[in-house]
Amino acid sequence: MKQKLNYGRTFLIGMAFMSISAFWQVYDNIIPLILKNTFGMGETVTGVVMALDNVLALVLLPVFGTLSDKVDTKLGKRTPFIIVGTTLAVSFMMMLPFADKLENLPWFIAALFGVLVSMGLYRSPAVALMPDLTPNKLRSKANAVINLLGAVGGVYSLIMIKMLVGEGSRPSYLPLFSSVAIFMVVAIIVLVSTIREKKLAAQLQAEEPEKAEEAPVEVAEQVPAKTVLAPEVKRSMIFMLASIFLWFTAYNAVTTAFSRYAEEVWQLQKGGFADCLMVATVAAIISYIPIGFLASKIGRKKTIMLGVLLMASCYLAAAFVANYHPLINVAFALIGFAWAAINVNSYPMIVEMSKGADIGKFTGTYYTFSMAAQIMTPILSGILLEHVSYRTLFPYAVFFTLLAFVTMTQVRHGDVKAEKKESLLEHFDVDD
């Protein structure tokens, strides 16, 4: 009998990822504004602080992911980490607007560090919960549901930013942080009260004893892990990883600095920058299906390169915009489409090239390169914003995006047409 995904259960499992996504949207957009407007930090120092989450992630995610593999409690393996992590994260997060109001920098930095450590505590367990409780063949559909819920969390925070951030350079952020904290707590309460992790894991083990022990990453073929890449494939892999580093360098610079750019250059107040980001997010989501069809027709490499060129063009157009106009949202919609074209197809190319070698190793390398870019670029772009001009942001993004296009031209392997999805929903199964 054909297995069917339990959409209701998957929706509830996705509550954890939804709460995580809601927090990161606030972190990326509001924390830089507080550092700049309340504490007078320059863009360079702000960039260092904004890179801290990725530095901590490199250490904390594998540590707590491994720990959650080994524990065994009445609540299961992942749930205790999710409960403790969310509780701590929300507690530290609610200290931030008070530290901002009192202009207490040591308190603010300590609370921010506490939040980031707390998020690292339960991020990996939250992601691992879905494959733990989902049959192997249904994980693609389930991950699509999880990704859509993550988008809902991000859009919720952007709406709250738009509605609850007041006038002036130093509005009270207490209403915003409170709304996101409540959102996170309610999401986790719903998860914990409805999902019996240990019971469901035992059921899956009984139904699929072999598959229940499989790693979350699905591998089409079982191949020897010690097989090395052929020299020509290795060359393509190097250029592919360089491309990943370069486009993350461009994209993350914009996402972490856009709120300050919009305030300084376009004179947007009251969370006005949120409109552009919401448009980009929604555009990316609705683009997954057409991009999946496009990649199945012309191949992943061509789809990525079209996305890179489109993104560079939009960044270039934004660089010439002196004052905000609603038409700017068109450019951000295209940026969302372009980023989806890149993001949907890049990791599968890494997997394709690493077949016959150690897929797990190169998966880790993929995330290392993307995260390394997100550590470097807030600092590097911050130096330019502070010492040259805020208007360097989009030219900076254009430069690194075009470099990514150049390196992608040297990728000769790993390009296959995307497989046809079994359902429209599976187009939303995307690796970040």
C-alpha positions as CSV (number, residue, x, y, z in Angstrom):
1,M,0.0,0.0,0.0
2,K,1.3,3.4,-1.0
3,Q,2.3,5.6,1.9
4,K,0.7,9.0,2.3
5,L,2.0,12.0,4.2
6,N,0.2,13.0,7.3
7,Y,-0.1,16.7,6.5
8,G,-1.6,17.6,9.8
9,R,1.2,16.0,11.8
10,T,3.8,17.5,9.5
11,F,2.3,20.9,10.0
12,L,2.6,20.6,13.7
13,I,6.2,19.3,13.5
14,G,7.0,22.4,11.4
15,M,5.9,24.7,14.3
16,A,9.5,24.6,15.6
17,F,11.0,25.7,12.3
18,M,8.4,28.4,11.9
19,S,9.3,29.9,15.3
20,I,13.0,29.8,14.4
21,S,12.4,31.7,11.1
22,A,10.3,34.3,12.9
23,F,13.2,35.1,15.2
24,W,15.9,35.3,12.4
25,Q,13.9,37.8,10.4
26,V,13.9,40.1,13.5
27,Y,17.5,39.5,14.2
28,D,18.7,40.3,10.7
29,N,16.7,43.5,10.4
30,I,16.2,45.1,13.8
31,I,19.4,44.2,15.7
32,P,21.6,46.2,13.3
33,L,19.3,49.3,13.7
34,I,19.6,49.1,17.5
35,L,23.4,48.7,17.4
36,K,23.6,51.8,15.1
37,N,20.9,54.1,16.4
38,T,21.1,53.4,20.1
39,F,24.7,52.4,20.8
40,G,26.3,54.4,18.0
41,M,28.2,51.5,16.6
42,G,29.9,51.9,13.3
43,E,29.0,49.6,10.4
44,T,32.2,47.6,10.8
45,V,31.6,46.7,14.4
46,T,27.9,46.1,13.6
47,G,29.0,43.7,10.9
48,V,31.2,41.8,13.4
49,V,28.2,41.4,15.8
50,M,25.9,40.3,12.9
51,A,28.5,37.7,11.9
52,L,28.4,36.2,15.4
53,D,25.4,34.0,14.8
54,N,27.2,32.2,12.0
55,V,30.4,31.8,14.0
56,L,28.4,30.3,16.9
57,A,26.5,28.1,14.5
58,L,29.6,26.5,13.1
59,V,30.3,25.2,16.7
60,L,26.9,24.8,18.3
61,L,24.8,23.2,15.5
62,P,26.9,20.0,15.2
63,V,27.4,19.8,19.0
64,F,23.8,20.0,19.9
65,G,22.7,18.0,16.9
66,T,25.0,15.2,18.1
67,L,23.8,15.5,21.7
68,S,20.2,15.2,20.7
69,D,21.0,12.0,18.8
70,K,22.3,10.5,22.0
71,V,19.8,11.5,24.6
72,D,16.7,9.5,25.5
73,T,13.9,11.0,27.6
74,K,10.2,10.5,28.2
75,L,9.6,13.4,25.7
76,G,11.9,11.9,23.1
77,K,15.3,13.0,21.7
78,R,14.6,16.4,20.1
79,T,11.7,17.8,22.2
80,P,13.7,18.6,25.4
81,F,16.1,20.7,23.3
82,I,13.3,22.5,21.6
83,I,11.5,23.3,24.9
84,V,14.7,24.4,26.7
85,G,16.1,26.3,23.7
86,T,12.8,28.2,23.0
87,T,12.3,29.1,26.7
88,L,15.9,30.4,27.0
89,A,15.8,32.2,23.6
90,V,12.5,34.0,24.4
91,S,13.7,35.0,27.9
92,F,16.9,36.5,26.5
93,M,15.1,38.1,23.6
94,M,12.8,40.0,25.9
95,M,15.8,41.6,27.6
96,L,16.8,43.2,24.3
97,P,14.2,46.0,24.1
98,F,14.8,46.9,27.7
99,A,18.5,47.1,27.3
100,D,17.9,49.2,24.2
101,K,15.6,51.5,26.1
102,L,18.1,51.9,29.0
103,E,21.0,52.3,26.5
104,N,22.9,49.5,28.4
105,L,25.3,48.1,26.0
106,P,26.8,45.3,28.2
107,W,23.3,44.1,29.1
108,F,22.3,44.2,25.4
109,I,25.4,42.2,24.2
110,A,25.0,39.7,27.0
111,A,21.3,39.2,26.2
112,L,22.1,38.9,22.4
113,F,24.8,36.3,23.1
114,G,22.3,34.4,25.3
115,V,19.7,34.4,22.5
116,L,22.2,33.2,19.9
117,V,23.5,30.3,22.1
118,S,19.9,29.4,22.9
119,M,18.9,29.3,19.2
120,G,21.9,27.2,18.5
121,L,20.8,24.8,21.2
122,Y,17.6,23.8,19.5
123,R,18.1,24.6,15.8
124,S,19.6,21.3,14.8
125,P,17.2,19.2,16.9
126,A,14.2,21.1,15.5
127,V,15.3,20.4,11.9
128,A,16.0,16.7,12.7
129,L,12.6,16.2,14.2
130,M,10.9,15.9,10.8
131,P,13.1,13.1,9.4
132,D,12.9,11.3,12.7
133,L,9.1,11.1,12.5
134,T,8.6,10.8,8.7
135,P,9.0,7.8,6.5
136,N,12.0,8.1,4.2
137,K,10.0,8.3,0.9
138,L,7.8,11.1,2.2
139,R,10.5,13.4,3.5
140,S,10.6,15.5,0.4
141,K,7.0,16.4,0.7
142,A,7.4,16.9,4.5
143,N,10.3,19.2,4.0
144,A,8.3,21.2,1.6
145,V,5.7,21.8,4.3
146,I,8.4,22.7,6.8
147,N,9.9,25.2,4.4
148,L,6.5,26.8,3.7
149,L,5.9,27.2,7.5
150,G,9.4,28.7,7.8
151,A,8.3,31.3,5.2
152,V,5.1,31.9,7.2
153,G,7.2,32.7,10.3
154,G,9.5,35.1,8.4
155,V,6.5,36.9,6.8
156,Y,4.8,37.2,10.2
157,S,7.8,39.0,11.6
158,L,8.0,41.3,8.6
159,I,4.3,42.2,9.1
160,M,4.9,42.9,12.8
161,I,7.9,45.1,11.9
162,K,5.7,47.1,9.5
163,M,2.8,47.4,12.1
164,L,4.6,47.8,15.4
165,V,7.8,49.7,14.8
166,G,7.1,53.4,15.5
167,E,8.4,56.7,14.1
168,G,11.9,58.0,14.5
169,S,15.4,56.5,14.7
170,R,14.8,55.1,18.2
171,P,11.3,53.6,18.4
172,S,10.3,51.3,21.2
173,Y,10.8,47.7,20.0
174,L,9.1,46.1,23.0
175,P,5.8,45.6,21.1
176,L,7.6,43.9,18.2
177,F,9.8,41.6,20.4
178,S,6.7,40.8,22.5
179,S,4.7,39.8,19.5
180,V,7.5,37.6,18.1
181,A,8.1,36.0,21.5
182,I,4.4,35.1,21.9
183,F,4.4,33.7,18.4
184,M,7.4,31.5,19.2
185,V,6.0,30.3,22.5
186,V,2.6,29.5,21.1
187,A,4.1,27.6,18.2
188,I,6.2,25.4,20.6
189,I,3.3,24.8,23.0
190,V,1.2,23.6,20.0
191,L,4.1,21.3,19.0
192,V,4.7,19.8,22.4
193,S,1.1,19.4,23.2
194,T,0.2,17.6,20.0
195,I,3.4,15.7,18.9
196,R,4.4,12.7,21.0
197,E,7.9,12.3,19.7
198,K,8.9,9.1,21.4
199,K,5.6,7.3,20.6
200,L,5.7,8.4,16.9
201,A,9.4,7.5,16.6
202,A,8.6,4.0,18.0
203,Q,5.8,3.6,15.5
204,L,8.0,4.5,12.6
205,Q,10.7,2.1,13.9
206,A,8.1,-0.7,14.0
207,E,6.8,0.1,10.5
208,E,10.2,0.7,8.8
209,P,13.0,-0.8,11.0
210,E,15.7,-0.3,8.4
211,K,14.7,3.1,7.1
212,A,14.1,4.6,10.5
213,E,17.8,4.6,11.2
214,E,18.7,6.3,7.9
215,A,20.3,9.7,7.9
216,P,18.1,12.7,7.0
217,V,19.9,13.2,3.7
218,E,18.5,10.9,1.1
219,V,21.1,9.3,-1.1
220,A,20.0,7.7,-4.3
221,E,22.8,5.1,-4.4
222,Q,24.9,3.4,-1.8
223,V,28.5,4.0,-2.9
224,P,31.9,3.6,-1.2
225,A,32.7,6.6,0.8
226,K,36.4,6.5,0.1
227,T,36.1,6.9,-3.6
228,V,37.8,10.2,-4.6
229,L,36.6,12.7,-7.2
230,A,38.1,12.6,-10.6
231,P,40.4,15.6,-11.3
232,E,38.1,17.2,-13.8
233,V,35.1,16.7,-11.4
234,K,37.2,18.1,-8.5
235,R,37.9,21.2,-10.5
236,S,34.2,21.7,-11.1
237,M,33.5,21.2,-7.5
238,I,36.0,23.9,-6.5
239,F,34.4,26.4,-8.9
240,M,31.0,25.4,-7.7
241,L,31.9,26.0,-4.0
242,A,33.6,29.3,-5.0
243,S,30.3,30.3,-6.7
244,I,28.3,29.4,-3.6
245,F,30.7,31.5,-1.4
246,L,30.4,34.5,-3.8
247,W,26.7,34.7,-4.2
248,F,26.1,34.2,-0.5
249,T,28.6,37.0,0.0
250,A,26.5,39.3,-2.1
251,Y,23.1,38.2,-0.9
252,N,23.9,38.2,2.9
253,A,25.4,41.7,2.7
254,V,22.1,43.0,1.4
255,T,19.9,41.1,3.9
256,T,21.9,42.2,6.9
257,A,22.4,45.8,5.9
258,F,19.2,46.6,4.0
259,S,17.3,48.0,7.0
260,R,20.0,50.5,7.7
261,Y,20.4,51.3,3.9
262,A,16.7,51.9,3.6
263,E,16.8,54.2,6.6
264,E,19.9,56.2,5.6
265,V,19.5,56.4,1.8
266,W,15.8,56.1,1.1
267,Q,14.7,57.7,4.4
268,L,12.2,54.9,5.2
269,Q,10.9,55.0,8.8
270,K,8.4,52.8,10.8
271,G,9.8,49.6,9.4
272,G,9.1,50.7,5.8
273,F,11.9,48.4,4.6
274,A,9.8,45.4,5.5
275,D,7.7,45.9,2.3
276,C,10.6,45.2,0.0
277,L,11.6,42.1,2.0
278,M,8.1,40.7,2.2
279,V,7.8,41.1,-1.6
280,A,11.1,39.2,-2.1
281,T,10.2,36.5,0.3
282,V,6.7,35.8,-1.2
283,A,8.2,36.0,-4.7
284,A,10.8,33.4,-3.8
285,I,8.1,31.1,-2.4
286,I,5.8,31.2,-5.4
287,S,8.8,30.9,-7.8
288,Y,9.8,27.4,-6.6
289,I,7.3,25.6,-8.8
290,P,8.1,27.5,-12.1
291,I,11.8,27.2,-11.3
292,G,11.5,23.5,-10.8
293,F,9.9,23.2,-14.3
294,L,12.5,25.5,-15.8
295,A,15.4,23.4,-14.4
296,S,13.8,20.2,-15.7
297,K,13.8,21.8,-19.2
298,I,17.2,23.6,-19.5
299,G,19.2,22.1,-16.6
300,R,20.3,23.3,-13.3
301,K,23.4,25.2,-14.4
302,K,21.6,27.3,-16.9
303,T,18.9,28.0,-14.4
304,I,21.4,29.1,-11.8
305,M,23.3,31.3,-14.3
306,L,20.0,33.0,-15.3
307,G,19.3,33.6,-11.7
308,V,22.7,35.1,-11.0
309,L,22.4,37.5,-14.0
310,L,18.9,38.5,-13.0
311,M,20.0,39.2,-9.4
312,A,23.0,41.2,-10.5
313,S,20.8,43.3,-12.8
314,C,18.3,44.0,-10.0
315,Y,21.1,45.0,-7.6
316,L,22.5,47.3,-10.3
317,A,19.1,48.9,-10.8
318,A,18.7,49.4,-7.0
319,A,22.1,51.1,-6.9
320,F,20.7,53.9,-9.1
321,V,17.5,54.5,-7.1
322,A,18.0,57.7,-5.2
323,N,14.6,57.7,-3.4
324,Y,12.2,55.0,-2.5
325,H,9.4,54.4,-5.0
326,P,6.8,51.5,-4.9
327,L,8.2,50.3,-8.2
328,I,11.3,49.2,-6.3
329,N,9.3,46.3,-5.1
330,V,9.3,44.9,-8.7
331,A,13.1,44.7,-8.5
332,F,12.8,42.9,-5.1
333,A,10.3,40.5,-6.5
334,L,12.8,39.6,-9.2
335,I,15.5,39.3,-6.6
336,G,13.3,36.7,-4.8
337,F,12.8,34.8,-8.1
338,A,16.5,34.9,-8.8
339,W,17.5,33.7,-5.4
340,A,15.1,30.9,-5.6
341,A,16.6,29.9,-9.0
342,I,20.0,29.8,-7.4
343,N,19.1,28.2,-4.1
344,V,16.9,25.4,-5.5
345,N,19.6,24.1,-7.8
346,S,23.0,24.6,-6.2
347,Y,22.9,21.9,-3.5
348,P,21.6,19.2,-6.0
349,M,24.6,20.0,-8.2
350,I,27.0,19.4,-5.3
351,V,25.2,16.1,-4.6
352,E,25.4,15.1,-8.3
353,M,29.2,15.8,-8.4
354,S,29.9,14.0,-5.2
355,K,28.2,10.7,-6.2
356,G,30.7,8.0,-6.0
357,A,32.5,9.9,-3.3
358,D,31.6,11.0,0.2
359,I,28.3,12.9,-0.2
360,G,28.1,13.7,3.5
361,K,31.6,15.3,3.4
362,F,30.7,17.6,0.5
363,T,27.3,18.4,2.0
364,G,29.2,19.7,5.0
365,T,31.6,21.6,2.7
366,Y,28.6,23.2,1.0
367,Y,27.3,24.6,4.3
368,T,30.8,25.5,5.4
369,F,31.3,27.7,2.3
370,S,27.9,29.3,2.6
371,M,28.3,30.0,6.3
372,A,31.9,31.3,5.8
373,A,30.5,33.9,3.4
374,Q,27.9,34.9,5.9
375,I,30.6,35.4,8.6
376,M,32.9,37.5,6.3
377,T,30.4,39.7,4.4
378,P,28.7,41.6,7.2
379,I,32.2,42.8,8.3
380,L,33.6,43.5,4.8
381,S,30.5,45.3,3.6
382,G,30.3,47.1,7.0
383,I,33.7,48.6,6.4
384,L,32.6,50.0,3.1
385,L,29.3,51.3,4.4
386,E,31.1,53.1,7.3
387,H,34.2,54.4,5.6
388,V,33.1,55.0,2.0
389,S,29.3,55.3,1.7
390,Y,26.0,53.5,2.3
391,R,25.6,53.6,-1.5
392,T,28.4,51.0,-1.8
393,L,26.0,48.3,-0.7
394,F,24.4,47.4,-4.0
395,P,27.5,47.9,-6.1
396,Y,29.2,45.5,-3.6
397,A,26.5,43.0,-4.2
398,V,26.7,43.4,-8.0
399,F,30.5,42.8,-7.9
400,F,30.3,39.5,-6.0
401,T,27.3,38.3,-7.9
402,L,29.1,38.8,-11.2
403,L,32.1,37.0,-9.9
404,A,29.8,34.1,-9.1
405,F,28.7,34.1,-12.7
406,V,32.3,33.9,-13.9
407,T,33.1,31.0,-11.6
408,M,29.9,29.2,-12.6
409,T,31.0,29.3,-16.3
410,Q,33.9,27.0,-15.2
411,V,31.6,24.4,-13.7
412,R,31.6,21.5,-16.2
413,H,30.0,18.7,-14.1
414,G,27.0,18.1,-11.9
415,D,24.5,19.6,-14.4
416,V,21.6,17.4,-15.0
417,K,18.0,18.3,-15.7
418,A,16.0,18.3,-12.5
419,E,13.9,15.3,-11.9
420,K,10.1,15.7,-12.3
421,K,8.5,16.0,-8.9
422,E,5.8,13.6,-7.9
423,S,3.7,16.5,-6.7
424,L,3.6,20.2,-6.9
425,L,4.3,20.4,-3.2
426,E,7.7,18.8,-3.6
427,H,9.0,21.9,-5.4
428,F,9.1,23.6,-2.0
429,D,11.6,21.0,-0.7
430,V,14.6,23.4,-0.8
431,D,18.0,23.3,1.0
432,D,18.9,26.6,2.5
